Amino acid sequence: MSKILIIRHLPSALSLQDKEKLLKHFGAEQVWETPQKRNYLFASFNSVEKAKESLGRLHQLEIAHRRLVVEYSFEKEPVLERKTETEQSSNTTMMIKEFLRVLNAWSPSIDFYQPPPPHLNYKYPDVTPEVAINIIHCLFTHKPLYTQALHLMNKMCLSSPFKENSTAFTFFKEKFQKFFITDQPPLPPSETESEISSDETVEKSRPVPTVVRRKRKLPAPSWKIQVMPVPSAPKVKKINQEEVFEPVSVQDLKKPKEISIVVHQQLRPTEEPDLIGELGKFDKPEQPVETEEPVTETEEPVLSKLELIKNRLSYRDMKALAVFKNYHPGEPSMRLYIKNLAKNVTEQDIKRIYKRYVEGMTDEELTGFDVRVMQEGRMKGQAFVTFPNELIAETALNESNGYLLKDKPMVVQFARAANKKTVD
C-alpha cells in the first residue's frame, strides 16, 4: 500500500487548479500530473491511513455525469523546485523597481517613467502672492498641469479642493488684499427694512466730531434801506355847485331843445371798440406763440442677456462685499427696489437694463412698466422699477442682481407693499 493515489475519469472541463482544489478538499497535500499520463492525476497524502480513507470516499464518486476511478499508485512524489533566497530577493527588488517606476510616472501616455536624477538639488524661492498668481494663471491655461497638481495632492494626502473652504477663502482675502479694492464697511443691522441710500447710512454710522459753537455778532449792514416818504393827500377846496353850474328854471325844462348834428358826407364811420364803458384799459398785443419742438434723445441699445451676465458679479464675489451682507430678495412682487447706485445714474441707464423684459408687449401691457430713479433727498442713489406681473419681475431680479453699473454693483430686491392696488 502507498500513500499516493491515482485518479482517473475526471471531467475534462475542469482545469488543473479546479482539480487540485477538489482533491485538497479530501485531504491531499500535493497534486500533480505527468506529461506521459495527461488524463490521470496523482495525489499524495500525509499517511497511508489518510490515503486509504480518501480512496474510499473518492472511488466511484460521480462528478459531472462521470464516475471516478481511484487506485493506489507507486509513482514517486515529484520534487518541487523551490526558490532560493537569492531568487526571492531578486523578486523583491523587481517589485520595488516596479513600484518606483509607477510612482515616477510623469507622463504615462508617452511612456516616460524616468525619475529625476538623484544628484541634482533644486533651490526654489519662497512662495509670494506674485508667484501664486502666476501659478494660478498656469493652472487655468494648461490643463495637464492642473491634472498633475491634483495627482500630487492625492499622493500627499492633502484635503480635497473640490469643496468650498471658508478658511482658504479668508486666507486668500487677507493675502491678496493689496491687489483688490477694499470692501466697504459693513452696514449696521437694522430691525426693520429701510430703503435709504447705503452711502448715507455709512455716513451716519461714522462718529461725528463734537464742535464747540462760537457766538458771533452779525456785522452791521453797510447800507440802509431808504424809506420813501408817503405823499400826503392835497387839500381840496370846497366849491359851491351854484357857482359852477348855471341856474335852470322850470320853464326851460318844459321846452324841448333841438340839437342839430351836421355830418360831412366824405367822412367814413369810425370803428368803435367792442368794449364800451371801460376806461383806462389797454389791450395786450398778441404775441406769436412759440412752439417748442420736442428734443429727440438718441436712445442707447438695450442690454442683451449675454452682456448682463458677463458684467455681473458671481455669487462668491457678492458674499465678499459688505453691500450684500444679510441680503434677502424679499417677498415677490411686481416692483423692484434697487440701491447702491452711482450718483450719475439716470433713468435711461436703468431702462437699458430692464426694457428687454417688456419687449414685444402691447401698449396696454406696457402701462404697467415704470422706472423711477431718485436723484435728490434721502432716497438718492436708489430706484424703483415696476413690471406688468411678478414673473417678469422675478426673472429681472435674478439676472440683474449684482450687475456692475458704472463701477458699482446693483443690489436688487423686491419692493415692500408693491401689490396691484399700489401700482394702479
Buried (B, 14 or more C-beta within 10 A) or exposed (E): EBBBBBBBBBEEEBEEEEBBEBBEEBBBEBBBBEEEEEEBBBBBBEEEEBBBBBBEEBBEBEEEEBEBBBEBBEBEEEEEEEEEEEEEEEEEEEEEEEEEEEEEBEEEEEEEBEEEEEEEEEEEEEEEEEEEEEEEEEBEEEEEEEEEBBEEEEEEEEEEEEEEEEEEEEEBEEEEEEEEEEEBEEBEEEEEEEBBBBBBBBEEEEEEEEEEEEEEEEEEEEEEEEEEEEEEEEEEEEEEEEEEEEEEEEEEEEEEEEEEEEEEEEEEEEEEEEEEEEEEEEEEEEEEEEEEEEEEEEEEEBBEEEBBEEEBBEEEEBEBBEBBBEBEEBEEBBBBBBBBBEEEBEEEBBBBBBBBBBEEBEEEEEEBBEBBBBBEEEBBBBBBBBBBEBEBBBEBBEBBBBBEBEEBBBBBBBBBEBEEEEBE
